[in-house]
């Protein structure tokens, strides 16, 4: 019998039955402390609060605009949609700045946009003016035009979602739904503030509603303003210009905002006509 102490042998753990140690490489529940490389990953149920809080506020503003229009408070309804437009621009920037972007936030933002910039402006225009078309003997043309705007807003939002990452961020393809909604509600605001009734403006209301709807689903390019101050510093005179812009807008908000959004809506077709002219001149030369 050998008097020396026996040395332990490096024997790998058994893989069979009989209370043997489990092999961490086998499929099944991993032992405590082992990395779960092959198993399914748990999907996080938590969401980011800050950007979704702004999205919820925009949704509330859009819903309030509908209620205000039903109660014939058209000034309040127009202002609520414009507030929703500002909040909608802030939630995306805050999500990017704080690195809190998520798929949930993107989907929630689209649903909020559909209410604030699709349903709300079409109902505001219908309550103010388009609903009078039936009483003037033109059938259901009014609510058809209102539905056309809401449907085109939905199509515009769906197209925007599938084009993310594949188009130039400097431009929108088609008039953005917030800008189209602002065009609608500013039309209501400026003429209601001037003392005109909706029944007096049915023709103009019909033209603006249909034009806004078609511009949303068009292929016209609109400058997005997304790169202004996003990642680079801006000159001091640009900040000074924004201050003067706010002061100028405060002098007569309905007229100034209406003029601004009308010019922006026309900028797409004008820019496309300018590009077409450049292509023609290039072909001739």
C-alpha positions as CSV (number, residue, x, y, z in Angstrom):
1,X,0.0,0.0,0.0
2,X,1.4,3.4,-1.0
3,X,1.9,5.8,2.0
4,X,2.0,8.9,-0.2
5,X,-1.1,11.0,-0.5
6,X,-3.0,10.4,-3.7
7,X,-3.2,13.3,-6.1
8,X,-6.7,14.5,-7.3
9,X,-7.4,13.7,-10.9
10,X,-8.9,16.2,-13.4
11,X,-11.9,14.2,-14.4
12,X,-14.6,16.0,-16.4
13,X,-18.1,15.8,-14.9
14,X,-20.2,12.9,-16.0
15,X,-23.0,13.7,-18.4
16,X,-25.2,10.7,-17.7
17,X,-28.0,10.2,-15.2
18,X,-27.6,9.4,-11.5
19,X,-27.3,12.8,-9.9
20,X,-24.3,13.8,-12.0
21,X,-23.4,17.5,-12.5
22,X,-25.2,19.1,-15.4
23,X,-23.2,20.1,-18.5
24,X,-23.7,23.8,-19.0
25,X,-23.3,23.3,-22.8
26,X,-26.4,21.2,-23.0
27,X,-29.8,22.8,-23.9
28,X,-32.1,23.6,-21.1
29,X,-32.1,25.9,-18.2
30,X,-28.6,27.2,-17.6
31,X,-27.0,26.8,-14.2
32,X,-26.7,29.8,-12.0
33,X,-24.0,32.2,-13.2
34,X,-23.7,30.6,-16.7
35,X,-24.2,33.0,-19.7
36,X,-27.4,32.5,-21.6
37,X,-25.9,32.7,-25.1
38,X,-28.3,30.4,-26.9
39,X,-31.6,30.9,-25.1
40,X,-34.3,33.3,-26.0
41,X,-33.8,36.8,-24.7
42,X,-36.5,38.4,-22.6
43,X,-38.2,41.5,-24.2
44,X,-38.1,44.4,-21.9
45,X,-41.5,45.6,-20.8
46,X,-40.4,49.0,-19.7
47,X,-40.7,52.2,-21.8
48,X,-39.0,55.6,-21.7
49,X,-41.1,58.1,-19.9
50,X,-39.9,61.5,-21.1
51,X,-40.4,61.4,-24.9
52,X,-43.6,59.4,-24.5
53,X,-44.9,62.1,-22.0
54,X,-44.5,64.7,-24.8
55,X,-46.3,62.3,-27.2
56,X,-49.2,61.9,-24.8
57,X,-49.4,65.7,-24.4
58,X,-49.6,66.0,-28.2
59,X,-52.3,63.4,-28.3
60,X,-54.2,65.3,-25.6
61,X,-54.0,68.5,-27.5
62,X,-55.3,66.8,-30.6
63,X,-58.2,65.3,-28.7
64,X,-59.0,68.7,-27.0
65,X,-59.0,70.3,-30.5
66,X,-61.9,67.9,-31.5
67,X,-63.9,68.7,-28.4
68,X,-63.3,72.5,-28.9
69,X,-64.5,72.3,-32.5
70,X,-67.7,70.4,-31.5
71,X,-68.4,73.2,-29.1
72,X,-67.8,75.8,-31.8
73,X,-64.6,77.1,-30.1
74,X,-62.6,77.2,-33.4
75,X,-59.9,79.5,-32.2
76,X,-59.1,77.2,-29.3
77,X,-59.2,74.2,-31.6
78,X,-56.7,75.7,-34.0
79,X,-54.4,76.7,-31.3
80,X,-54.6,73.2,-29.8
81,X,-53.5,71.6,-33.1
82,X,-50.6,74.0,-33.3
83,X,-49.6,73.1,-29.8
84,X,-49.7,69.4,-30.7
85,X,-47.4,70.3,-33.7
86,X,-44.8,71.8,-31.4
87,X,-45.0,68.9,-28.9
88,X,-44.7,66.4,-31.8
89,X,-41.5,68.1,-32.9
90,X,-40.1,68.0,-29.4
91,X,-40.7,64.4,-28.5
92,X,-38.5,63.1,-31.4
93,X,-35.7,65.6,-30.6
94,X,-35.7,64.7,-26.9
95,X,-35.7,61.0,-27.7
96,X,-32.6,61.5,-29.9
97,X,-30.8,63.8,-27.5
98,X,-31.4,61.6,-24.4
99,X,-30.8,58.3,-26.4
100,X,-34.3,57.1,-25.5
101,X,-35.6,56.2,-28.9
102,X,-37.6,53.0,-29.1
103,X,-39.9,51.1,-31.4
104,X,-42.8,51.6,-29.0
105,X,-42.2,55.3,-29.0
106,X,-42.2,55.4,-32.8
107,X,-45.5,53.5,-33.0
108,X,-47.1,55.6,-30.3
109,X,-46.0,58.8,-32.1
110,X,-47.6,57.6,-35.3
111,X,-50.9,56.9,-33.5
112,X,-50.8,60.3,-31.8
113,X,-50.1,62.0,-35.2
114,X,-53.1,60.3,-36.8
115,X,-55.4,61.8,-34.1
116,X,-53.8,65.3,-33.9
117,X,-53.0,65.8,-37.6
118,X,-55.4,63.5,-39.4
119,X,-58.7,63.3,-37.5
120,X,-58.6,66.6,-35.6
121,X,-58.1,69.0,-38.5
122,X,-60.5,67.2,-40.8
123,X,-63.2,67.4,-38.1
124,X,-62.4,71.0,-37.3
125,X,-62.8,72.0,-41.0
126,X,-66.0,69.9,-41.2
127,X,-67.6,71.5,-38.1
128,X,-66.7,75.0,-39.3
129,X,-67.4,74.9,-43.0
130,X,-67.6,71.6,-44.8
131,X,-70.7,70.5,-43.0
132,X,-72.6,73.4,-44.6
133,X,-72.1,72.0,-48.1
134,X,-75.0,69.5,-47.7
135,X,-77.3,72.3,-46.7
136,X,-76.2,74.2,-49.8
137,X,-77.4,71.4,-52.1
138,X,-74.1,69.6,-52.9
139,X,-74.8,66.4,-51.1
140,X,-72.2,64.7,-49.0
141,X,-69.2,66.4,-50.7
142,X,-68.2,68.0,-47.4
143,X,-67.7,64.9,-45.3
144,X,-66.1,63.1,-48.3
145,X,-63.5,65.9,-48.5
146,X,-62.9,65.7,-44.7
147,X,-62.5,61.9,-44.9
148,X,-60.1,62.3,-47.9
149,X,-57.9,64.5,-45.7
150,X,-57.9,62.0,-42.8
151,X,-57.2,59.1,-45.2
152,X,-54.3,60.9,-46.9
153,X,-52.9,61.7,-43.5
154,X,-52.9,58.0,-42.6
155,X,-51.2,57.1,-46.0
156,X,-48.7,59.9,-45.5
157,X,-47.7,58.6,-42.0
158,X,-47.5,55.0,-43.2
159,X,-45.3,56.0,-46.1
160,X,-43.1,58.1,-43.8
161,X,-42.6,55.1,-41.5
162,X,-41.5,52.7,-44.2
163,X,-39.1,55.3,-45.8
164,X,-37.1,56.0,-42.6
165,X,-33.5,55.4,-43.3
166,X,-33.9,55.2,-47.1
167,X,-34.5,58.9,-48.0
168,X,-32.6,62.1,-47.4
169,X,-33.4,63.5,-44.0
170,X,-33.1,67.1,-45.3
171,X,-36.4,66.6,-47.2
172,X,-39.9,65.2,-46.8
173,X,-41.5,63.3,-49.6
174,X,-44.9,65.0,-49.7
175,X,-46.2,67.6,-47.4
176,X,-45.8,66.5,-43.8
177,X,-49.0,65.8,-41.9
178,X,-48.3,68.4,-39.2
179,X,-47.8,71.1,-41.8
180,X,-50.9,70.0,-43.7
181,X,-52.9,70.1,-40.4
182,X,-51.6,73.5,-39.6
183,X,-52.6,74.7,-43.1
184,X,-56.2,73.5,-42.4
185,X,-56.6,74.9,-38.9
186,X,-54.9,78.2,-39.7
187,X,-57.4,78.7,-42.6
188,X,-60.2,78.2,-40.1
189,X,-58.5,80.4,-37.5
190,X,-57.7,83.4,-39.8
191,X,-61.1,83.6,-41.4
192,X,-63.0,82.9,-38.2
193,X,-61.0,85.6,-36.5
194,X,-61.8,88.0,-39.3
195,X,-65.5,87.5,-38.8
196,X,-66.3,85.2,-41.7
197,X,-68.7,82.3,-41.1
198,X,-68.0,78.8,-42.4
199,X,-71.0,78.9,-44.7
200,X,-69.4,81.9,-46.5
201,X,-66.1,80.1,-47.1
202,X,-67.2,76.6,-48.2
203,X,-65.5,76.8,-51.6
204,X,-62.2,77.9,-50.2
205,X,-62.5,75.4,-47.4
206,X,-63.1,72.6,-49.9
207,X,-60.1,73.7,-52.0
208,X,-57.8,73.9,-49.1
209,X,-58.8,70.6,-47.7
210,X,-58.5,68.6,-50.9
211,X,-55.2,70.4,-51.8
212,X,-53.7,69.6,-48.4
213,X,-54.8,66.0,-48.7
214,X,-53.2,65.6,-52.2
215,X,-50.0,67.4,-51.2
216,X,-49.5,64.9,-48.4
217,X,-49.5,61.9,-50.8
218,X,-47.6,63.7,-53.6
219,X,-43.9,63.2,-54.5
220,X,-43.1,66.9,-54.0
221,X,-40.0,67.5,-51.8
222,X,-40.3,69.8,-48.8
223,X,-37.4,71.0,-46.7
224,X,-37.6,69.3,-43.3
225,X,-35.6,71.8,-41.1
226,X,-34.4,68.8,-39.1
227,X,-30.7,69.7,-39.4
228,X,-31.0,73.2,-38.1
229,X,-29.3,73.2,-34.7
230,X,-29.6,69.4,-34.3
231,X,-25.9,68.5,-34.2
232,X,-24.0,71.6,-35.2
233,X,-23.8,75.1,-33.8
234,X,-25.7,77.8,-35.5
235,X,-24.5,81.5,-36.1
236,X,-25.7,84.1,-33.6
237,X,-27.7,85.9,-36.3
238,X,-29.9,82.8,-36.8
239,X,-30.9,82.8,-33.2
240,X,-31.6,86.6,-33.5
241,X,-33.7,85.9,-36.5
242,X,-35.8,83.4,-34.6
243,X,-36.4,86.0,-31.9
244,X,-37.6,88.5,-34.5
245,X,-39.8,85.7,-36.0
246,X,-41.5,85.1,-32.7
247,X,-42.0,88.9,-32.2
248,X,-43.4,89.3,-35.7
249,X,-45.8,86.3,-35.2
250,X,-47.1,87.7,-32.0
251,X,-48.3,90.9,-33.8
252,X,-51.1,88.9,-35.5
253,X,-50.7,85.1,-35.0
254,X,-53.6,83.9,-37.3
255,X,-52.5,85.9,-40.4
256,X,-48.7,85.4,-39.9
257,X,-49.1,81.6,-39.4
258,X,-51.6,81.2,-42.2
259,X,-49.2,83.1,-44.6
260,X,-46.2,81.0,-43.5
261,X,-47.9,77.6,-43.9
262,X,-49.4,78.6,-47.3
263,X,-46.0,79.6,-48.5
264,X,-44.5,76.3,-47.2
265,X,-47.3,74.3,-48.9
266,X,-46.5,76.0,-52.2
267,X,-42.7,75.5,-51.8
268,X,-43.0,71.8,-52.8
269,X,-44.5,72.4,-56.2
270,X,-42.4,75.4,-56.8
271,X,-39.2,73.5,-55.9
272,X,-40.2,70.6,-58.2
273,X,-40.9,73.0,-61.1
274,X,-37.5,74.6,-60.6
275,X,-35.8,71.2,-60.6
276,X,-37.8,70.3,-63.8
277,X,-36.6,73.5,-65.5
278,X,-33.0,72.8,-64.5
279,X,-33.2,69.3,-66.0
280,X,-34.7,70.7,-69.2
281,X,-31.9,73.2,-69.5
282,X,-29.3,70.6,-68.9
283,X,-30.7,68.4,-71.6
284,X,-30.6,71.2,-74.1
285,X,-27.0,72.1,-73.3
